[in-house]
Amino acid sequence: MSDQALQTFNEQRFCDDLTAWYRENKRDLPWRKEKDPYKIWVSEIMLQQTRVDTVIPYFERFISLFPTPEALADAEEETVLKAWEGLGYYSRARNLQAAVREVSGTYGGRVPDTKKEVSSLKGVGPYTAGAILSIAYDKPEPAVDGNVMRVLSRNLAIYDDISKVGTRKRFEGIAESLVTRTVPSDFNQALMELGALICTPRSPSCLICPVQEHCRAREEGVQDLLPVKAKKKPPVAKSMKAAVIENGNGDILIERRPDTGLLAKLWQFPNCEDQSEDLSGIIEYLAGLGIPGVTAEEFTYVQHVRHVFSHIVWEIDVYKVKIPGSLPQDRDGLRWVKREDVDFFPFPVPHQKIIDYTLKGDMNE
């Protein structure tokens, strides 16, 4: 049964108008050059929480390194994380590789074309499944993300809170009703394209919108009030100190983050939460790594790094420390590396900033 919001709404004309606009105005994006389900899958995972302009060079480099599901399945995880470095949300890369290994082992390297099979792959939710099935295989499946909910909430004047699971389910039902009326690949991409280019979160370009005559929000003058979304709690600030440690051989100490949790398995410079004025927290942390006896006077302040995650803000004061010898010894999760080799390891963005300013800055002096 159709959603009541679709009553008196001309579904067919809306779909026809939107699809015609998309075919005339769609952006030339690398994952649109062919209907390769693997490449479409990679692009959709990369585009989660990330702008198109940012994704394009990452996508092109990633596909050049891993052109097929088999190539990605066979790659070392650290190589994949290094290729993903800077995109953030690294669990996306790990889940993608795990799922691709299943595709390689179970489906002979071919991305499955049924909702049940593709939805069973790790990291593939309803949106990604719908995008793969509709764009690559032209299956009439909805693909509902934030852009799509914004477009539909405005055109149908729906005031439900889009942060709620029930609201997303409602929009999936509406999209499912619409996608059956046209070419699924073009229609789903048209919804996304309209949300990205015209029906934007702020200051939507209603005067040039190809479906303006269908838009109930514009008719009621409430387009800036929709979609309704509950405000998130602001991220919590976390004061930290990091140490770039150089030994007597000129090597740099790096440590690997735990196998689970935020930024799992990436490399970083030794750091800890530390609000002290006397550096006691970081000194104690280094002692726990096997570097005892470092005094506050041996620390040289070099920079402050601020990085905002969705739920937390890292405020990192960065220091240099030189120690004699090479203690502690290399062990699992702790390694001395030559300064010029640091770039071979995958680091999270805040620690890349430390590399660029503190290490590469030194080398350029």
Secondary structure, DSSP 8 states (H G I E B T S, - for coil): ---GGGTT--HHHHHHHHHHHHHHH----GGGSS--HHHHHHHHHHHTTS-HHHHHHHHHHHHHH--SHHHHHHS-HHHHHHHHTTS--THHHHHHHHHHHHHHHHSTT----SHHHHHTSTT--HHHHHHIIIIIH--------HHHHHHHHHHTT--SBTTSHHHHHHHHHHHHHHHTTS-HHHHHHHHHHHHHHTS-SSS--GGG-TTGGG-HHHHHT-TTT-SB-------EEEEEEEEEEE-TTSEEEEEE--SSSTTTT-EE-SEEE---SS-HHHHHHHHHHT-----GGG-EEEEEEEEE-SSEEEEEEEEEEE-SS--S--BTTEEEEEGGGGGGS---HHHHHHIIIIIHHHHH-
